[in-house]
Amino acid sequence: MEKGLLIVFTGNGKGKTTAALGMALRAAGHGMRVLILQFIKGAWNYGELDALKRLEQVAILPLGTGFTWQKENLEEDRRLAEAGWQMATREISRGAYDMIILDELNYVLSYGLLPVNVVVDAVKGRPAKLHLVVTGRNAPEELLEAADLVTEMRNRKHPYHDQGISAQKGIEY
């Protein structure tokens, strides 16, 4: 049975976006068309942006300004989240992709920048064969219940938090 899955990578550990990018690579290897919408990322140049530009089957679009949790005024982020969500719903319904990754959408939901019920209704109503992958900490319970697959990343040890080692090129960005 072919069925588009709703996959959620959440939790406080590293690897949520990396797992989603691995799925994008696997899908592209099978000739599937993949769209990655990054709801928070946008201010930095991440290695995955440059690498994925070389794959014809994968489109990646940063939609945010980065580091939302460090801002006092979230109005710009709210505006960008709403515009990003409009793009996401358009692409979900358009049928041009086999997989759409909504990177860091869980952060957008946990900050209240988009209504959870609207997002959950949209992902439940997606085309039957479309795979959706949602990443980010603090996935809402309603999304977890709707998902076909949920993986929670758990932090056990981290070089920055535990040893004061700064972010490493090729590892964190």
C-alpha positions in Angstrom: 0.0 0.0 0.0 1.4 3.4 -1.0 0.5 6.1 1.4 2.0 9.5 2.1 3.3 9.5 5.6 3.3 12.3 8.2 6.7 12.1 9.9 7.7 14.2 12.9 11.2 14.6 14.3 11.1 16.4 17.6 12.9 16.5 21.0 15.7 18.5 22.6 18.6 16.6 21.0 20.4 17.3 17.8 19.6 15.7 14.5 16.0 16.6 13.7 16.9 18.6 10.6 19.7 16.2 9.7 17.3 13.3 9.8 14.9 15.1 7.5 17.7 16.0 5.1 18.7 12.3 5.1 15.1 11.5 4.0 15.3 14.2 1.3 18.5 12.6 0.0 17.0 9.1 0.0 13.9 10.3 -1.8 16.0 12.2 -4.4 17.9 9.0 -4.9 14.7 7.4 -5.9 13.8 10.2 -8.3 11.3 11.8 -6.0 10.8 15.5 -6.0 11.4 17.2 -2.6 10.7 20.6 -1.3 12.3 21.8 2.0 10.7 24.9 3.6 12.8 26.1 6.5 10.6 28.2 8.8 13.2 29.7 11.1 16.5 29.4 9.3 17.5 32.2 7.0 20.1 34.5 8.6 23.1 32.1 8.2 24.5 30.3 5.3 24.1 26.6 6.2 26.1 23.9 4.4 23.0 22.0 3.5 21.8 25.0 1.4 24.9 24.8 -0.8 24.9 21.0 -1.0 21.2 20.7 -1.9 21.4 23.3 -4.6 23.4 20.6 -6.6 20.5 18.2 -6.5 17.9 18.8 -9.2 15.1 17.0 -7.4 15.4 19.0 -4.2 14.3 22.6 -3.7 15.2 24.3 -0.4 13.8 27.7 0.7 14.8 29.5 3.9 11.7 31.4 5.1 12.8 33.0 8.4 15.3 35.3 9.9 17.0 32.8 12.3 17.1 32.5 16.1 13.5 33.5 16.9 13.9 32.6 20.5 16.5 35.4 21.0 14.1 38.2 19.9 11.8 40.3 22.0 9.4 41.3 19.2 8.1 38.4 17.2 5.9 40.4 14.8 8.3 40.0 11.9 8.6 36.3 12.6 4.8 36.0 12.8 4.5 37.7 9.4 7.2 35.4 7.9 5.6 32.3 9.5 2.2 33.2 8.0 3.7 33.9 4.6 5.7 30.6 4.8 2.6 28.7 5.8 0.7 30.1 2.9 3.5 28.9 0.6 3.5 25.5 2.3 -0.3 25.0 1.9 -0.1 26.1 -1.7 2.7 23.6 -2.4 1.0 20.8 -0.4 -2.2 21.1 -2.5 -0.3 21.7 -5.8 0.9 18.2 -6.1 4.3 19.0 -7.6 6.3 17.3 -4.9 6.5 13.8 -3.5 7.9 14.9 -0.2 7.7 18.3 1.6 9.8 19.0 4.6 8.5 21.6 7.0 11.8 22.3 8.8 11.4 23.9 12.3 7.7 24.2 11.9 7.3 22.9 15.5 9.1 26.0 16.8 6.7 28.2 14.9 3.8 26.3 16.5 5.3 26.3 20.0 5.8 30.1 19.9 2.2 30.6 18.8 3.1 32.1 15.5 0.6 29.9 13.7 -2.5 28.2 15.1 -1.9 24.5 15.7 -5.4 23.4 14.7 -5.0 25.1 11.2 -1.7 23.3 10.6 -2.9 19.9 11.8 -6.1 20.2 9.7 -3.9 21.0 6.6 -1.5 18.1 7.1 -4.4 15.7 7.6 -6.0 16.9 4.4 -2.9 16.6 2.3 -2.9 14.6 -1.0 -2.9 10.8 -0.2 0.6 10.1 -1.6 2.4 13.2 -0.3 5.0 12.5 2.4 5.3 15.4 5.0 8.2 15.7 7.4 8.0 18.2 10.2 10.9 19.0 12.5 11.6 21.1 15.6 11.4 20.9 19.3 8.2 21.0 21.3 5.9 19.3 18.7 2.3 19.9 19.8 0.4 16.8 21.0 -2.2 17.2 18.2 0.5 16.9 15.5 2.1 13.9 17.3 -1.3 12.2 17.4 -1.9 12.8 13.6 1.6 11.5 12.7 2.3 8.1 11.2 5.9 8.2 12.6 7.3 10.2 15.5 11.0 10.2 16.5 12.1 12.1 19.6 15.7 13.1 19.7 17.1 13.1 23.2 20.2 15.0 24.3 22.6 12.9 26.4 25.8 14.9 25.7 26.5 18.0 23.7 29.9 19.6 23.0 28.7 23.2 23.4 26.6 22.7 26.5 28.8 20.1 28.3 32.3 21.2 27.2 32.0 24.8 25.9 33.1 23.8 22.4 31.7 26.2 19.8 29.6 25.2 16.8 31.6 23.3 14.3 31.4 23.9 10.5 29.9 20.9 8.8 28.4 19.6 12.0 26.1 22.3 13.3 25.9 24.4 10.2 
